C-alpha cells in the first residue's frame, strides 16, 4: 500500500513536533550557583551553602574554596545586603576582586565612592574597608574572589 506524499509529509511533521528538544547544556565550568538558603537558628543542621550572619551585619557564605596551589588559598565568598539603606563595612583578609550585583547600591572602597555598574569587577588591596549601602528594594550581592598566601 502506497501513501500519498502529502500524508507522509503530514505524519513526519506531526511526529517531529511531538518531540521536545533536549535542554541546552551549560558551557564547561559554568552552571547555577547553590540555592540561597539562610542558616537555621533553631539548632538544626544548616545546609553547607547557607548564608550565615557576618560581623558587618550582612550575611555571607563561601561558594568555592581550594588549597590545590602550594603557595595560595583561593576562595569565593558572597555577601548579601538587605535593602535597608544602612552602610555595612566588610574588610577582606587578602587582596580580592569584587563584583556587585544589584541596583541603587552605594559602594565606598577605602572611604572613596566608587561607581560600579551591574556586575563590574574591581580589584581591592588586602585589609581595605569596603562599605556597601543598599538603597534599592531587593538584596544586593557582593561576590569576592579572594587570593590568600599560605
C-alpha positions in Angstrom: 0.0 0.0 0.0 1.4 3.3 -1.0 0.6 6.5 0.9 0.1 9.8 -0.8 3.1 12.2 -0.5 1.1 14.8 1.4 0.1 12.2 4.1 3.7 11.1 4.5 4.8 14.8 5.0 2.0 15.4 7.5 2.9 12.3 9.5 6.6 13.3 9.6 5.7 16.8 10.7 3.4 15.7 13.5 6.0 13.2 14.7 8.7 15.8 14.8 6.5 18.3 16.6 5.7 16.0 19.4 9.3 15.6 20.5 10.7 18.2 22.9 14.1 19.4 22.1 16.8 18.4 24.7 17.6 21.1 27.3 20.7 23.2 26.3 23.9 22.1 28.0 25.8 24.6 30.2 29.3 25.5 28.9 32.2 23.8 30.6 32.8 25.3 34.0 29.6 27.2 34.2 26.3 26.5 35.9 23.9 27.6 38.5 25.1 28.7 41.9 23.8 27.0 45.0 20.3 28.0 46.0 20.2 30.8 48.5 19.4 29.5 52.0 19.8 31.1 55.4 21.3 29.2 58.3 18.8 27.9 60.8 18.9 29.5 64.2 16.6 26.8 65.7 19.5 24.5 66.5 19.0 22.4 63.4 21.7 21.4 60.9 22.3 24.2 58.3 22.9 23.3 54.6 26.5 23.7 53.6 25.7 26.6 51.2 23.6 28.7 53.7 24.3 32.3 54.3 25.5 32.9 57.9 25.4 36.2 59.8 28.6 38.3 59.2 30.1 40.7 61.8 29.3 43.6 59.4 25.6 43.0 59.8 25.3 41.4 56.4 25.1 37.6 55.7 27.8 35.7 53.8 28.7 32.3 52.5 31.7 30.5 50.9 30.8 29.4 47.4 34.1 27.9 46.4 37.4 27.1 48.1 40.6 25.4 47.1 44.0 24.7 48.6 45.4 23.0 45.5 48.1 25.6 44.9 51.2 25.2 47.1 51.5 28.9 48.0 47.9 30.2 47.6 44.5 29.6 49.0 41.7 30.8 46.7 38.1 31.1 47.6 34.9 32.9 46.5 32.8 34.5 49.2 29.4 36.1 48.7 28.0 38.8 50.9 24.3 39.7 50.8 23.0 43.1 51.9 19.4 43.8 52.9 17.6 46.8 51.3 17.6 48.8 54.5 19.8 51.8 53.5 22.3 51.0 56.2 26.0 51.0 55.3 27.8 47.7 56.1 31.5 47.6 56.2 33.5 44.5 55.1 37.2 44.1 55.4 38.7 41.2 53.5 41.9 39.5 54.8 43.7 39.5 51.5 43.7 41.0 48.0 40.5 40.4 46.2 38.4 41.1 43.1 34.9 42.1 44.0 31.7 42.1 41.9 28.4 43.8 42.9 25.1 42.6 41.6 22.3 45.0 42.5 20.8 48.3 41.7 20.9 51.5 43.7 24.0 50.5 45.6 26.5 52.9 47.1 30.0 51.4 47.3 33.0 53.0 49.0 36.4 51.5 48.9 38.9 53.0 51.4 36.3 55.7 52.1 36.2 56.8 48.4 32.9 56.4 46.5 33.2 54.0 43.5 30.7 53.9 40.7 30.3 50.3 39.8 27.9 49.3 37.1 26.0 46.0 37.3 28.5 43.1 37.6 31.5 45.3 37.1 34.7 44.0 38.8 37.1 45.9 40.9 40.4 44.9 42.5 40.8 45.6 46.2 44.0 45.5 48.2 44.2 43.4 51.4 42.7 44.9 54.6 40.8 47.6 52.7 37.4 48.6 54.0 34.6 48.1 51.6 31.4 49.9 52.6 28.2 48.8 50.8 24.8 50.6 51.2 21.8 49.0 49.6 19.3 51.8 48.6 17.2 49.5 46.4 14.2 47.3 47.1 16.0 43.9 46.6 19.0 42.3 48.3 22.4 43.2 46.8 25.1 40.5 46.5 28.8 41.2 46.5 31.0 38.4 45.3 34.7 38.4 46.3 37.4 36.3 44.7 40.0 36.2 47.5 43.6 35.1 46.9 45.4 34.4 50.2 49.0 33.5 50.6 49.7 30.4 52.7 
